[in-house]
Amino acid sequence: MDIDPPARGIPLVPGDEERLLRDAVSDLAGRYGHRYFAEQVASGGAAEELWDELAAGGYVGAGLPEEHGGGGLGIAALCAVEEELAAAGCPLPMLVISPAIVGSILARHGDEAQRARWLRPIAEGRIRVAFAITESDAGSNSHQVATVAARDGAGYRLRGSKTFISGVEHAAAVLVVARTGRDERGRGQLSLFLVDSDAPGLERQLVPTACAALEQQWQLFLDDVEVGEERRVGPEGAGLRALFDGLNPERLMGAAMCTGIARYALDKAAAYAREREVWGVPIGTHQGVAHPLAEARIELEAARLMLQRGALLYDAGLEAGEASNMAKFTASEVSLRALDRAIQVHGGNGLADEYGLADLWFVARLLKTAPVSREMVLNHVAEHALGLPKSY
Ligand SMILES: Cc1cc2nc3c(=O)[nH]c(=O)nc-3n(C[C@H](O)[C@H](O)[C@H](O)COP(=O)(O)OP(=O)(O)OC[C@H]3O[C@@H](n4cnc5c(N)ncnc54)[C@H](O)[C@@H]3O)c2cc1C
């Protein structure tokens, strides 16, 4: 049940620009709401109407450069868009994948022809491009990617498999991470390739998961998929550098999805706690109900500030890895806590479909594991921020 319209997200930067953006997206998403989202998920839809409206408003490409069809407002703006969507009960992972990961990589590493052919339609929301790095055997160790792109005449042949690749069913293409060589330490030298979703030799198999999202997850099998040289993004073997320019936006957008879900949960919990009476007073009168929500609200604002810091660093072209990882780490913990508390405040109704909370659990839970697991974030912080030895 959509009790109240979503509360506005407090802008993090003074001035009107972010406020206007947030208000516009919040109004747009509020017209759809979580019930629409849940119906789309249940029916296997892609929320096309919502996506198309976002695209027409220029919100899909808000963060991408203006000269390539975007709004030129940076990843901070796209994070604001994602947060407002999630705060209205409509988290959109495809916004994380297509414009934030693939779009950011193309903006910084694509050549002019690739930007015209791929980046502009991504920024304008006319096409979606999925992203495939994960492999069953390599796991979190991207140096062990086994999918190979072998030189073949003027192009490449790709062989291997990927797993848990989101949204391929809605995507025109997939940006595939493949190995084109090994360095002196035996680690994979990676390259990035744009592969059409319907390319001959590319097969996919559904991986059923608990995530109630608009995107399905797929295992991809690449059996001598031919791509021309013009499909390679960035120099051969330099894919790792390009990847980081897409993975930091991915972490920031994941954080934004989490802070949005936390806002959505807390808005609903507070509205319910104001209205529901069991002992003659609203349950929100009891501090045992109010304090966990207030605590989650404080944690939420801390996560939002960390997110903003990471986005500002990225947009300024500064080192944003640690800040982005920390923001994703914190936001994913906060969203699960806020959602859990919101479910608790709703009593039995917290588990009823009608109240639209429990179905978001695994989407929020996903962000503890993906795009980078909490343990790998802790490894990064232990090594780089604390100077501790690496264990792996
Ligand atoms: C719903 C969903 C959607 C996804 N979408 C995509 C997508 O679109 N594209 C894509 O490429 N991938 C996608 N993924 C994959 C996701 O990014 C990976 O599952 C994630 O990065 C973890 O990798 P793994 O599953 O191989 O876990 P593993 O690497 O096998 O790790 C297993 C566990 O061991 C821990 N661990 C591993 N190494 C260490 C270490 N050195 N120290 C401490 N702990 C460690 C991990 O933290 C984790 O808890 C998706 C996954 C899911 C579930």
The ligand as an ORCA input file, in Angstrom:
! r2SCAN-3c Opt
* xyz 0 1
  C      21.561    -10.600     -8.659
  C      22.974    -10.444     -9.137
  C      23.246     -9.602    -10.212
  C      24.551     -9.489    -10.695
  N      24.790     -8.728    -11.822
  C      26.020     -8.769    -12.389
  C      26.243     -8.136    -13.656
  O      25.344     -7.521    -14.244
  N      27.480     -8.247    -14.227
  C      28.505     -8.914    -13.616
  O      29.590     -8.988    -14.184
  N      28.319     -9.520    -12.413
  C      27.095     -9.476    -11.792
  N      26.885    -10.111    -10.588
  C      27.990    -10.844     -9.953
  C      28.511    -10.192     -8.673
  O      29.198     -9.003     -8.975
  C      29.372    -11.221     -7.942
  O      28.498    -12.243     -7.477
  C      30.141    -10.623     -6.801
  O      31.139     -9.752     -7.283
  C      30.821    -11.694     -5.926
  O      31.564    -12.580     -6.729
  P      31.327    -14.160     -6.582
  O      29.870    -14.418     -6.602
  O      32.161    -14.855     -7.580
  O      31.840    -14.498     -5.120
  P      33.266    -15.102     -4.721
  O      34.374    -14.276     -5.284
  O      33.271    -16.567     -4.995
  O      33.247    -14.888     -3.156
  C      32.499    -15.712     -2.274
  C      32.621    -15.163     -0.863
  O      34.001    -15.202     -0.457
  C      34.424    -13.909     -0.073
  N      35.813    -13.702     -0.481
  C      36.364    -13.967     -1.705
  N      37.645    -13.611     -1.708
  C      37.943    -13.108     -0.472
  C      39.095    -12.580      0.153
  N      40.250    -12.440     -0.498
  N      38.991    -12.147      1.441
  C      37.821    -12.247      2.114
  N      36.689    -12.738      1.578
  C      36.748    -13.156      0.308
  C      33.500    -12.953     -0.808
  O      33.425    -11.695     -0.158
  C      32.185    -13.703     -0.768
  O      31.538    -13.471      0.469
  C      25.607    -10.211    -10.057
  C      25.324    -11.014     -8.953
  C      24.030    -11.162     -8.508
  C      23.754    -12.104     -7.350
*
